[in-house]
Amino acid sequence: MAKISVLMPVYNMAAYIEEAICSILTQTYSDFELLIIDDGSTDGTLDIIRKFDDTRIKVIAHAVNQGLITTLNQGIDCCTGEYIARMDGDDIALPHRFQRQVEFLDTHPDYGVCGSQVYMLGKDSVTTKPVHHEEILCWQLFHCTIVHPTIMIRSSVLVNHGIRYLDYPHAEDYEIWNRLGAATKLMNLPEVLLMYRVHPGQISNTQQQVQLVQSERIRRDQLRLLGIEPTAEEYQTHLDFCHFRIRVHEPAHYYQCLAWAHKLLEGNLRTQRYHHETLNSVLSQCFSFSSY
């Protein structure tokens, strides 16, 4: 049994799939199986996959498209490794990615999820995702804090807590980090381990409206756990925190945002959901990062 099961669901990735697969096969850490699930591609993706002759590759082909959430859960059930590494068919894993993540998880048994920073191909920028567990959880109030194709998950966490992806289309990763964060510790390594491709065909562009609706659903779920049911105006203020658009030089808006920050802190004092000093620091950063 391989140490790592690499789960790569793909759909119509003919333009990028060869480079993605090669980036996995050339990892410095080689004890893995690569499970590729082609979800009914119609552009020749499956033909490219089948050209690879490597015993570590296992292929499942869907006759018709079943959707990412179904495919991911099927993949988890098929993975046999101690760790499950996610990978997308349009990204590029840097050669030492698995080595670094295995080193971390092997030496930190209380952590069940390990992600990393990414280089954004097409934007020429590097992410600054929060690194430590408590910081990750607090930022989850506002946006997704872990880049999905960077993660390596301890399989036992998924098994022991019965965790699978739920029906939050195009935001299933944002949602699952909240449940995983309640079951185990989360980490983002501070270094870049993946090149994340930005292109017009990716979900965040083609399904943007659906993603926005599901993200609101997730944020409201999180606020509810603080005992807060925001009004329409309060939720818009929350979005101002999410997008760092607090108008610090407009007194009325500034005090409105300050009141919302106090409400979040008061809710946390009641529920003890987050590390309080970390939440206070995150809220302060929302103010300081805003350039409005």
C-alpha positions in Angstrom: 0.0 0.0 0.0 1.4 3.4 -1.0 1.9 6.1 1.7 0.0 8.7 -0.4 -3.1 8.4 -2.5 -3.2 11.3 -5.0 -6.7 12.1 -5.9 -7.1 13.9 -9.2 -10.6 14.4 -10.6 -10.6 15.8 -14.1 -13.1 17.1 -16.7 -12.2 18.4 -20.1 -8.6 19.2 -19.2 -6.9 18.2 -22.5 -4.9 21.4 -22.7 -3.3 21.0 -19.3 -3.6 17.3 -18.1 -0.2 16.1 -19.4 1.7 18.7 -17.5 -0.3 18.1 -14.3 0.4 14.3 -14.4 4.1 14.8 -15.2 4.4 17.1 -12.2 3.1 14.3 -10.0 5.2 11.5 -11.5 8.4 13.5 -11.1 7.9 14.1 -7.3 11.0 13.6 -5.2 8.8 11.5 -2.8 7.7 8.6 -4.9 5.7 6.3 -2.6 2.3 7.2 -4.0 -0.6 6.0 -6.1 -2.2 8.4 -8.5 -5.9 7.9 -8.8 -7.3 9.9 -11.8 -11.1 10.0 -12.2 -12.1 11.3 -15.6 -15.6 12.6 -15.1 -17.0 12.1 -18.6 -14.6 14.4 -20.5 -15.5 15.0 -24.2 -12.3 16.8 -25.3 -9.8 13.8 -25.4 -8.6 14.2 -21.8 -9.0 10.4 -21.2 -7.0 9.5 -24.3 -4.1 11.6 -23.0 -4.3 10.0 -19.6 -4.2 6.5 -21.0 -0.9 7.3 -22.9 1.0 7.3 -19.6 2.6 3.9 -18.8 3.2 4.0 -15.0 2.0 1.4 -12.6 1.3 4.0 -10.0 -1.5 5.4 -12.1 -5.0 4.1 -11.6 -7.8 5.4 -13.9 -11.6 5.5 -13.4 -13.6 6.8 -16.3 -17.2 8.0 -16.0 -19.4 7.5 -19.1 -21.2 10.7 -18.2 -20.4 13.7 -16.1 -21.4 13.2 -12.4 -20.1 16.4 -11.0 -17.1 17.2 -8.8 -18.6 16.5 -5.3 -19.8 13.0 -6.3 -16.4 12.3 -8.0 -14.4 13.5 -5.0 -16.3 11.3 -2.6 -16.0 8.3 -4.9 -12.3 9.0 -5.0 -11.9 9.2 -1.2 -13.6 5.8 -0.9 -11.1 4.4 -3.4 -7.9 5.8 -1.8 -5.9 3.4 0.3 -2.9 5.6 1.4 -2.2 6.9 4.9 -2.4 10.4 3.4 -4.7 11.7 0.6 -3.2 14.5 -1.6 -5.5 16.5 -3.8 -4.5 17.6 -7.3 -6.3 19.3 -10.1 -5.8 18.6 -13.8 -4.8 22.1 -14.7 -2.2 22.8 -12.0 1.5 22.0 -11.5 2.9 20.5 -8.3 6.5 21.5 -7.6 8.9 18.6 -7.3 9.3 18.7 -3.5 5.6 19.2 -2.7 4.9 15.7 -1.3 8.3 15.5 0.5 7.6 18.6 2.4 4.0 17.7 3.3 4.8 14.2 4.4 7.7 15.5 6.5 5.2 17.9 8.2 2.4 15.4 8.8 4.8 12.6 10.0 6.2 14.9 12.6 3.0 16.6 13.7 0.4 13.9 14.4 -2.1 16.3 15.8 -2.5 17.9 12.4 -4.8 16.3 9.8 -4.6 18.8 6.9 -1.6 20.4 5.3 -1.8 22.9 2.5 0.6 25.5 1.2 1.0 28.7 -0.7 0.7 28.8 -4.5 2.1 30.7 -7.3 -0.7 32.1 -9.5 0.0 31.3 -13.1 -1.5 34.0 -15.2 -1.4 36.6 -12.4 2.3 36.4 -11.5 1.6 36.5 -7.8 1.9 34.4 -4.7 -0.8 33.7 -2.1 -0.5 34.8 1.5 -2.9 32.3 3.0 -2.9 32.1 6.8 -0.5 29.6 8.2 -1.5 28.5 11.7 -4.6 26.6 12.8 -6.3 29.3 14.8 -5.6 31.9 12.2 -7.0 29.7 9.5 -10.2 29.1 11.4 -10.8 32.8 12.1 -10.3 33.8 8.5 -12.8 31.1 7.5 -15.5 33.5 8.7 -14.7 35.6 5.7 -13.3 33.4 2.9 -11.8 30.1 1.9 -8.3 29.9 3.6 -6.8 26.7 2.0 -6.2 26.2 -1.7 -7.9 23.0 -2.5 -5.4 21.3 -4.8 -2.5 21.9 -2.3 -3.9 19.8 0.5 -2.7 16.6 2.0 -5.1 15.0 4.4 -4.6 12.3 7.0 -7.0 9.6 5.8 -7.8 8.5 9.4 -9.4 11.9 10.1 -11.9 11.4 7.3 -12.6 7.8 8.4 -12.9 8.5 12.2 -15.1 11.5 11.8 -17.2 10.3 8.8 -16.2 13.4 6.8 -17.0 13.7 3.1 -17.7 16.6 0.8 -21.3 18.0 1.1 -23.6 19.6 -1.4 -22.1 23.1 -1.6 -21.6 23.3 -5.4 -18.4 25.1 -6.4 -17.6 25.9 -2.7 -17.4 22.4 -1.3 -13.8 23.0 -0.3 -14.6 26.2 1.6 -17.3 24.3 3.6 -15.3 21.2 4.4 -12.4 23.1 6.0 -14.8 24.2 8.7 -15.8 20.7 9.6 -12.2 19.4 9.4 -11.1 22.3 11.6 -13.4 21.1 14.3 -12.0 17.6 14.0 -8.2 18.2 13.6 -5.6 20.9 13.3 -5.1 22.7 9.9 -1.8 24.0 8.5 -0.7 26.0 5.5 3.0 25.7 4.9 4.4 29.1 4.2 6.2 28.0 1.1 4.9 27.7 -2.5 4.4 24.0 -3.4 2.0 24.4 -6.3 1.6 26.5 -9.4 -2.1 27.3 -9.6 -3.3 28.0 -13.2 -5.7 31.0 -13.6 -7.7 30.7 -16.9 -11.2 31.5 -18.2 -12.4 28.0 -18.0 -11.9 27.4 -14.3 -14.8 27.1 -11.9 -14.3 30.5 -10.2 -14.9 32.1 -13.6 -17.5 29.9 -15.2 -19.6 29.3 -12.1 -19.0 32.6 -10.2 -22.6 33.3 -9.3 -23.2 29.8 -7.9 -20.0 30.0 -6.0 -21.1 33.4 -4.5 -24.4 32.0 -3.4 -22.8 28.9 -1.7 -20.1 31.1 -0.1 -22.9 33.2 1.5 -24.5 30.0 2.8 -21.2 28.9 4.4 -20.6 32.3 6.0 -24.1 32.4 7.4 -23.5 28.9 8.8 -20.4 30.1 10.6 -22.1 33.2 11.9 -24.9 31.1 13.2 -22.4 29.1 15.3 -21.5 32.4 17.0 -25.2 32.9 17.7 -25.5 35.7 15.1 -28.3 36.0 12.5 -27.2 39.1 10.5 -29.6 41.5 9.1 -29.2 42.3 5.3 -27.3 45.4 6.2 -25.0 43.6 8.7 -24.3 40.9 6.1 -23.2 43.6 3.6 -20.9 44.9 6.3 -19.5 41.4 6.7 -18.8 41.4 3.0 -16.9 44.6 3.4 -14.7 42.8 5.9 -14.3 39.9 3.4 -13.1 42.1 0.6 -11.1 44.6 2.7 -13.3 47.5 1.6 -13.9 49.1 5.0 -14.0 52.8 4.3 -11.9 53.9 7.2 -12.0 57.6 6.2 -15.8 57.7 6.2 -16.9 58.0 9.8 -20.4 56.5 9.4 -19.2 53.4 7.6 -16.2 53.1 9.9 -18.4 53.0 13.0 -20.8 50.6 11.4 -17.9 48.2 10.7 -16.6 48.8 14.2 -20.0 47.8 15.7 -20.0 44.6 13.5 -16.5 43.7 14.8 -17.7 44.1 18.4 -20.7 41.9 17.6 -18.5 39.2 16.3 -16.2 39.4 19.3 -19.2 39.4 21.7 -20.6 36.3 19.9 -17.2 34.6 20.3 -17.0 35.4 24.0 -20.4 33.7 24.4 -19.6 30.6 22.3 -15.8 30.3 22.7 -15.6 29.1 19.1 -12.4 30.8 18.2 -9.2 31.8 20.0 -10.3 35.2 21.0 -7.0 37.1 20.7 -6.5 35.6 17.2 -10.0 36.7 16.1 -9.4 40.2 17.4 -6.2 40.3 15.4 -7.9 39.1 12.2 -10.6 41.8 12.6 -7.9 44.4 13.1 -6.2 43.3 9.9 -9.5 43.7 8.0 -9.4 47.3 9.0 -5.7 47.8 8.3 -5.7 46.0 4.9 -8.6 48.1 3.6 -7.5 50.9 1.3 -10.8 52.6 0.9 
